[in-house]
Amino acid sequence: MPVSGQRDPEQVKVVLEGWMARQMPDCSDVEITRLVVPQASGFSNETFLVDARWTDAAGSTVDAELVLRSQPTMNLLFPEIDLIAQQYQVMKQLGEHTNVPVPRTRWAERDTAVLGGPFFMMDRLDGLVPGDSPVYTSEGFVVEMDDEVRARWAHNGVEALTRVAKVDWRAAGLDYLDQKHHGALGPEQRRNYFANYRQWALKGEAHPIIDPAWDWLVANWPADGEFIELCWGDARPGNQMYGGPDLSEVIGVFDWEMVSLGNAESDLGWWLFLQRFSLESVGATLLPGMLDREATIALWEELMGRPATNVRFYEILAGFQFSLVMVKLSEMFVMDSGDPNMAMMAVHNPVTTITASMLGIEMPSL
């Protein structure tokens, strides 16, 4: 559910044409031939679709299909957001130094005077993304696959997840993701980040699921700092684009706003929690060929060459973090709708219900 907002497409077109021309001083005749401007701002970023044409330095005409992602200035879901560092720069470095499939990044802009917030532009890929609504297990190209293809699709999704974890993040120039202000890289840094996130999201108010979840996490935080890896953050099929002859190949990995450095089991835990959420929230079931929890863990262990020793912890951490996101979303919906009853969503939603179930906590009554 997006939050409403309005932009004048013609005004945006004029601004972007001038901005793009400045990014390509050796080119001429920069023209945006098609622009799809969101008339609502998404949960974490606005997305613009841009078709453009220009003449390059050699006199040849270039046609480009582009995507622009803009950082919102209101309705923030996370306490520390830097669209350029977390998304543009991560994908740029991955594209130049690794085998993680990401779109080609073009340009980035931090000056908020251009569009109202930082933004960047990247090439558009040609493929399909598993849907969230309706969920990809009930409608869409994943449902239409035969079982053998779907099994390859499921395997390739997890393989792409582990490909992120195997990145030599220092060699790829991603050491700037070390959040030193939250403490030493490893468990201490991640724990302090989430302590700050909780305080920022709840503003000192009690929460019947998040509070006991945090107490459990603090009491059970693993000392697993021997593995410091690139963690995608929002690891799920809905942030992967698939292509190839049978649509089973991962051709793009998107949405890096939750990127961090730490133990990559956190991505496994998020992947598992989000799969459970995508099924239970709509009453769907796994399709033939898809991987259940045990099979996903086994494949991750095989591809990573090590056991996954703290999966339950990272699943509960995922539920805790997603519950904080739901608190912020409920604030957005109250602000957007003017209906104070929407605030109930901060407690009563499928995410907190699953998290409570994992902890053996009884959900409060409405």
N, C-alpha and C positions, 0 to 999 in steps of 0.2 A: 504494500500500500504506500504510494508516494505521498509526499506533502505538497500541497498546492503552491503554485508560484507562476508568474507570467513573465515571458520575455518577448520582445518584439523581434520576430525573425529577420526583418529587413535591416533593422539596426545592428543586430548581431552579425549579419552577413557583411555589412560595410566595414564593421570593426575588424572582423577576422580577415577580410581580404587585404586590408592595409597591414595588419600584423603579419600575415603570411608573406607579403611582399618584402617586409623588413627582414624576415628570416632567410630570404633567398635573394640577396642583393645582385647576384649575377643573372637572375631570371627576370622575365618581364611578362606582362599581360596576365597577371594572376587573377583568376576568376573562380568564384564559387558557383558551380552550376546547379547544385542541389544542397539544401541545408535542412535537416530535421532538427528543430529546436525543442527540447523537452518543455512542456507546459506544466511540469511538476518536477520537483526535485526529489531524487531518489533517497534511499536510506543513507548512503554515505557519499555518493558522487553524482553529479549530473553527467549525462552522456549525450553528446551531439553527434549526429552522422553528417559527414561533410564529403561531397563530391567536388573535386577541384580540378582546374586545368591551368597550366602555365607554359610558357616557352622557356626552355633551358638555355644555357650559355651557347650551346652549339646550334641553336635555332630550331630544335625539335620540340614538338608539342608533347607535353606530359599530362596524362590523365591519371588522377589518383583518387582512390576511395579511402577516406580517412575516418578516424574516430577521435573525438575530443572529449577528454574527461576533465571536469571542473570541480574544484574543492568547494563545498558549501561553506558559507560563513555563519550559518545558523543550523540548528538541529543536528549537533554533532553527536555521533555515537561513541566516540573514543576520546579519551582525555588528551592524547598526544597525536595530532594529525599533521603530517607533512606530505602532501600529495606528490610533490616533486621528488623527495628523497625516498619515500616508501613505494611509490608506484613507477614513476618515470625512470628514476635512476636505477632501481632494481632491475626493471625489464631491460634497460639499456645495457647494463653490465652483464646480465644473463645472456642476452642476445649476442654479445661480443665475445664472451669468454666461456660459455658452457653449451651443453646440448639440451638444456631445458627449452622447450618450444614456446617462444613468446613473440608477440607482434613486433615489427620493426618500429622503434620509436623515432619520431621526427624532431619535434621541438618542444621546449617547455617555457613557461612564463610565470614568474613569481609576482610581477607587478599587478596588484589587485585593481589598478585603474583601468585595465583592459576589459575584463569581463566581470569584475566584482570579486574575484578570488583567483588563486593560483590555478593553472591548468596546463595540460600537455596534449600533444597530438601524436597519434600513432597510426600506422597502416591498418586497414580493416582486413581481417582474414575471412576466407570463404569456407564456412563449415556450419555445423549445428551445435547448439548448446542444450544439454538436458534441462528441461523446464522445472521451475519450482511451483508454478501455479498455472495449469494443473501439474501435479507432480509427474516427473518423467516415468514413474512406474505405472502410471494409469493412462497416459496419453502421449503420443509423439513418437519420434523415430526409434527410441529404445524399445518401446513396446512392439513396434513393427518388425524388429530384427528377428531372424530365426535364432534358435537357442545357441547354436555354435558361434554365430557372430557375436551374440550378446555376451557369451563367455569371454571372447577376445576383448570386447569392449570393456568388460569389468576388469580383466587382468591389466589392460593397458592403462586404465585410470589409476590403479594402485602403483603400477610401474612408474608412471609420471610423477606420482607423489614421492616415491623413493628417489627419483632422479634429482628432485629438488634437494633432498636431504644429503645427497652425495656430492653436492657442489663444494668445491674448494673455495669457500667464501672469501678467504683472505686473498687468494690469487685472482679472484674475480673482482676485487676492489670493493667488497661489501663489508669491510671491517668497521665502517662508519655506523653500522647498525648496532654496535655495542653501546647500550644505554648506560653509560658509566654513572650517570646521576642516580640510577637505581641500585647501585652497588656493583659488586664483582660479577663478571660474566658467569652465568650458570644459574643454579637454583636461587641464590640470593637475589640476583637481579630480577628474575621472573616473579619471585614472591613479592618483592617490593613494588614492582609494576602493578601487580593485581591488587595489592593493598591500596595503592593510590587510586586505581580505577574504581574500586569499591567505594572509597570515600567520596570520590568525585561524582559517581552516579547516584548514590543514595543520599548524599548531603546530610549525613548523620542520622538519617531515619532508619528505623528497624525494618527488616524484611524477613518474613517467616521461613523462606527457603534459602535465600542468599546467605543470611547470617550463619545458620548451622552448617551450610555447605562450606563456607570459609573456615569455620572452626575445624571441620573435618580435614580440609585441605592442609591447613597449617600443622595439624597434628600428624599428618601422614606425608608431608612433603619429602619426596625422595632425594637422597644425595647422589644424583646421577649426572654430576657435572663433568664426568670423564668424557661425555659426548657433547660437544658444542658444534651444532650444525645449523644450516640455514633452515628456518621454519617458515613455511609459506603462510601459515596463519589460518586463512579461510579455505581449508583444503576440502573440496567436495566436487562431485561431478558437475554441478551447476556453475563452477568457475573454470571448467575446461571446455574447449571447443574440439569437436571431433570431425574428422574428414577421412579422406582415402576412399578407395573403391566401395568399401562396405560400411563406411562411417564408424569404424572401430578404432581408428588411429587418433591419438591426442595430438592436435596441431597447434594448440594454444593453451597457455596457463595464464589466467587473469586474476585480478583483484588481490593486490599485495598490500592493502592498507593495514593488515594485521601481521605483517612480516616481522620476524625477530630472529635472534640467535639463541639457541638453547638445544635441549634434547629433542630430536625429531620425533620421538614418540608422541609429542604433543600434537603433531599433525595427524598421526594415526588415531589418537583419541578423538580429535575433532571430526575426522572423516567418519568414524564409527558412530559418534553421537549424532552427527547430521544425517547419516543414513537412517538411524532409528527414528529421528524426528520426522524426516520426510515420509516415512512409512506410517508411523503411529498417528501423526497429526491429521492424516486424511483416511486412515483405515485401509491403507494399501498393503500389499505383500510383495516379497521379493519375487521377481520373475525368474523363470528357468535360465540358468547360466550366470545369474548374478551371485555375488559372494556374500555369504552370511558373515557374522562377526568372527567366528572361529577361522573360517577360510581366509578372510581378509588379513587377520593377524598372522596366520601361517605364511601367506604369500609375502607380506611385509618382512617377516623374519628371513625368509628365503632370499629375497632380493637385497636386504640389508646385510645379510651374513652375520646376524647376531640375534639373540632372543629379545623379545619385547617384554620387559620385566615389570613395567608400571602402567599397564594399559588402563586398568580400572581407575587409577588416579587421574590419568589424563582425560578419560571420558568424563569424570566428575568435574574436572577443571573446565572442560568444554561446556558442560551444563551450567556451571557457575558463571562463566564468561558470557554465554548466550543469554542467561537470565539478566545480567547487567544490561546487555543490549536491549532486551525487552523493556526494562525500566525506562531507558532513554526513548525507545519507540513510543511507549505509552505517553510520555511527555509530549512528543511530537503530535500524536493524534489528538490529545486534549487541546493543544494549542491550535491545531488546524481545524478541528471540528467545533470547538467551543463547548463540547459536551464533557463535563467533569466525570461522568460515568466511565469514560474511556480509561481513566486512571486505574480501574480494576485490572486492566490487562497487565499491569506491572507485576501482579501476583498470580493471576489466574490466566494461564496460557499453557500450551502444550510443552513448552520448554521447561518451565518450572515444574510441571506435573511429572515429566520424565526424570528430572533431576531429583525431585523428592522421592520418587520410586527407587532410584538407585541408592539413595541414602537411608531408605526405610522411614522417611518422614511422612506424616499424614498431612495432606493438603488442607489448609483452613477452609471453612465454609465461606460462601459468598456473602 
